[in-house]
């Protein structure tokens, strides 16, 4: 077997699992290459104009992880804090809702009450979603790829999880993991927005910035 890893952290994990060093290769993230190939299409996306959004004039949210969606109380609190943040910053929340999330929001136990500043939307395509991420005041997500997007795209982001598999981003501070308590989520968003507005720039994991992923994989 050949194991192609994003980072040195991942390589060390495999070594601890007992894999032979000769079967492990660190080749970085494929996303810089993907985003570069589609850069013009991402820039040309009309999604912001279609949704009548302005630069830094909205929050973008995507909540779909089982630990958040299947826990009805947790999902309800996440929805509530999204609404509160929208009111605090006077911006709409563009909430990309996966089918399971939308189903849960329709159940009585979650008690979701439609909020004028939370706009539920079917999942976006990659080009539109990346464009939305780039223009958002802050991106809130429990996705496993928000770490890469925050580092590669330089976006302001909060990861709504209690644990994750990407320690390298916390080594450099390119994304904040808030946990799932509503107060911690709100405070994390305030911190990252304040730092972004102050022009604070964080370094990026070097393995996330490789531009020849395909060449390495072929070799």
C-alpha positions as CSV (number, residue, x, y, z in Angstrom):
1,X,0.0,0.0,0.0
2,X,1.0,3.6,-0.6
3,X,-0.2,6.3,1.9
4,X,-0.3,9.9,0.6
5,X,-0.5,12.3,3.5
6,X,-1.3,16.0,3.7
7,X,1.1,16.8,6.5
8,X,3.9,15.7,8.8
9,X,1.3,15.4,11.6
10,X,-0.5,12.8,9.5
11,X,2.7,10.9,8.7
12,X,3.5,10.6,12.3
13,X,0.0,9.3,13.1
14,X,0.5,6.5,10.5
15,X,3.9,5.7,11.9
16,X,2.4,5.3,15.3
17,X,-0.2,2.9,13.8
18,X,2.8,0.7,12.7
19,X,3.0,1.5,9.0
20,X,6.4,1.2,7.4
21,X,8.0,4.6,6.7
22,X,8.7,3.6,3.1
23,X,4.9,3.4,2.4
24,X,4.2,7.0,3.6
25,X,4.7,10.1,1.5
26,X,3.8,13.7,2.5
27,X,2.6,15.5,-0.6
28,X,0.4,18.3,0.8
29,X,-3.2,19.3,0.1
30,X,-4.7,19.1,-3.4
31,X,-7.0,22.1,-2.8
32,X,-4.5,24.9,-3.9
33,X,-4.2,23.2,-7.3
34,X,-8.0,22.8,-7.5
35,X,-8.7,26.4,-6.6
36,X,-6.0,27.7,-8.9
37,X,-7.5,25.7,-11.9
38,X,-11.0,27.1,-11.2
39,X,-9.9,30.6,-10.0
40,X,-11.6,32.5,-12.8
41,X,-14.8,30.5,-12.5
42,X,-14.9,31.2,-8.8
43,X,-14.4,34.9,-9.3
44,X,-17.0,35.0,-12.0
45,X,-19.7,33.3,-9.8
46,X,-22.8,35.4,-9.6
47,X,-24.0,33.9,-6.4
48,X,-23.5,37.0,-4.3
49,X,-25.5,39.2,-6.7
50,X,-28.2,36.6,-6.9
51,X,-28.6,36.6,-3.1
52,X,-28.2,40.4,-3.0
53,X,-25.1,40.1,-0.7
54,X,-22.3,42.7,-0.3
55,X,-18.6,42.1,0.6
56,X,-18.3,41.3,4.3
57,X,-22.0,41.9,4.6
58,X,-23.1,38.4,5.7
59,X,-22.1,35.4,7.7
60,X,-21.9,32.0,6.0
61,X,-22.8,28.8,7.9
62,X,-22.8,25.1,7.1
63,X,-23.7,22.7,9.9
64,X,-24.0,19.0,8.9
65,X,-21.8,16.9,11.1
66,X,-23.8,14.1,12.9
67,X,-22.6,15.1,16.4
68,X,-24.2,18.5,15.8
69,X,-27.3,17.6,13.7
70,X,-28.4,14.6,15.6
71,X,-28.2,16.3,19.0
72,X,-31.4,18.3,18.9
73,X,-30.5,20.6,21.8
74,X,-27.1,21.4,20.3
75,X,-28.6,22.1,16.9
76,X,-31.2,24.4,18.4
77,X,-28.6,26.3,20.3
78,X,-26.4,26.7,17.2
79,X,-29.4,28.1,15.3
80,X,-30.1,30.5,18.1
81,X,-26.5,31.8,18.3
82,X,-26.5,32.2,14.5
83,X,-29.5,34.4,14.8
84,X,-28.0,36.4,17.6
85,X,-24.8,37.0,15.7
86,X,-26.7,38.2,12.7
87,X,-28.5,40.7,14.8
88,X,-25.3,41.8,16.6
89,X,-23.5,42.5,13.3
90,X,-26.6,43.6,11.4
91,X,-26.0,41.0,8.6
92,X,-28.0,38.0,7.2
93,X,-26.9,34.5,7.8
94,X,-26.6,32.4,4.7
95,X,-27.1,28.9,6.0
96,X,-26.2,26.1,3.6
97,X,-28.5,23.2,4.8
98,X,-27.7,19.7,3.9
99,X,-30.7,17.3,3.6
100,X,-30.3,15.8,7.1
101,X,-29.9,19.3,8.7
102,X,-33.1,20.6,6.9
103,X,-35.0,17.5,8.0
104,X,-33.9,18.0,11.6
105,X,-34.9,21.7,11.5
106,X,-38.4,20.7,10.5
107,X,-38.9,18.5,13.6
108,X,-40.7,19.8,16.6
109,X,-38.0,18.9,19.0
110,X,-35.6,21.4,17.5
111,X,-38.2,24.1,17.6
112,X,-36.7,26.1,14.8
113,X,-38.6,29.3,14.3
114,X,-37.9,31.0,10.9
115,X,-35.7,34.0,11.5
116,X,-35.7,36.9,9.0
117,X,-31.9,37.1,9.2
118,X,-31.2,33.3,8.8
119,X,-31.7,32.3,5.1
120,X,-31.8,28.6,4.6
121,X,-30.4,27.5,1.3
122,X,-29.8,24.2,-0.4
123,X,-26.1,23.1,-0.6
124,X,-24.1,25.2,-3.0
125,X,-21.8,24.0,-5.8
126,X,-18.1,24.3,-5.1
127,X,-17.6,27.4,-7.3
128,X,-20.4,29.4,-5.6
129,X,-19.5,28.2,-2.1
130,X,-15.9,29.2,-2.4
131,X,-17.0,32.6,-3.7
132,X,-19.3,33.0,-0.8
133,X,-16.5,32.0,1.7
134,X,-14.2,34.7,0.2
135,X,-16.8,37.4,0.6
136,X,-18.2,36.5,4.1
137,X,-17.6,38.5,7.2
138,X,-17.0,35.1,8.9
139,X,-17.6,31.4,7.9
140,X,-19.0,29.1,10.6
141,X,-18.8,25.4,9.8
142,X,-18.4,21.9,11.3
143,X,-16.8,20.7,8.0
144,X,-13.5,18.9,7.9
145,X,-12.3,21.1,5.1
146,X,-12.9,24.5,6.7
147,X,-9.4,24.2,8.1
148,X,-7.9,24.0,4.6
149,X,-10.2,26.7,3.2
150,X,-9.3,29.1,6.0
151,X,-5.6,28.6,5.5
152,X,-5.5,28.5,1.7
153,X,-8.1,31.2,0.9
154,X,-7.2,33.4,3.9
155,X,-10.8,33.6,5.1
156,X,-12.1,34.3,8.6
157,X,-13.5,31.1,10.0
158,X,-14.7,29.3,13.1
159,X,-14.9,25.5,13.3
160,X,-17.9,24.5,15.4
161,X,-16.6,21.2,16.8
162,X,-15.2,19.8,20.0
163,X,-12.4,18.0,18.3
164,X,-10.8,17.7,14.9
165,X,-8.3,15.8,12.8
166,X,-6.3,18.8,11.5
167,X,-3.9,19.9,14.4
168,X,-1.6,21.7,11.9
169,X,-4.0,24.7,11.5
170,X,-4.0,25.3,15.3
171,X,-0.2,25.3,15.2
172,X,-0.3,28.5,13.1
173,X,-3.7,29.9,14.3
174,X,-5.4,30.1,10.8
175,X,-8.7,28.9,12.2
176,X,-10.4,28.8,15.6
177,X,-12.2,25.8,17.0
178,X,-15.0,27.1,19.1
179,X,-16.5,24.0,20.6
180,X,-20.3,23.7,20.6
181,X,-21.4,25.9,23.5
182,X,-23.4,28.8,22.2
183,X,-21.4,31.3,24.3
184,X,-18.1,30.0,23.1
185,X,-19.3,30.1,19.4
186,X,-20.3,33.7,19.8
187,X,-17.1,34.7,21.5
188,X,-15.0,32.9,18.9
189,X,-16.7,34.7,16.1
190,X,-16.2,38.1,17.8
191,X,-12.5,37.4,18.3
192,X,-11.8,36.3,14.7
193,X,-13.8,39.2,13.2
194,X,-12.1,41.7,15.4
195,X,-8.6,40.3,14.5
196,X,-9.5,40.4,10.8
197,X,-10.7,44.0,11.0
198,X,-7.5,44.9,12.7
199,X,-5.5,43.4,9.9
200,X,-4.0,40.5,11.9
201,X,-2.6,37.9,9.5
202,X,-1.7,34.3,10.5
203,X,0.8,32.1,8.8
204,X,-0.4,29.0,6.9
205,X,0.6,25.4,7.2
206,X,3.3,25.0,4.5
207,X,1.9,21.6,3.4
208,X,-1.4,23.4,2.5
209,X,0.3,25.7,0.1
210,X,1.8,23.1,-2.3
211,X,1.0,23.8,-5.9
212,X,2.3,20.6,-7.5
213,X,0.2,18.0,-5.7
214,X,-0.7,16.1,-8.9
215,X,2.9,15.8,-10.0
216,X,3.9,14.5,-6.6
217,X,1.0,11.9,-6.6
218,X,2.0,10.7,-10.0
219,X,5.7,10.3,-9.1
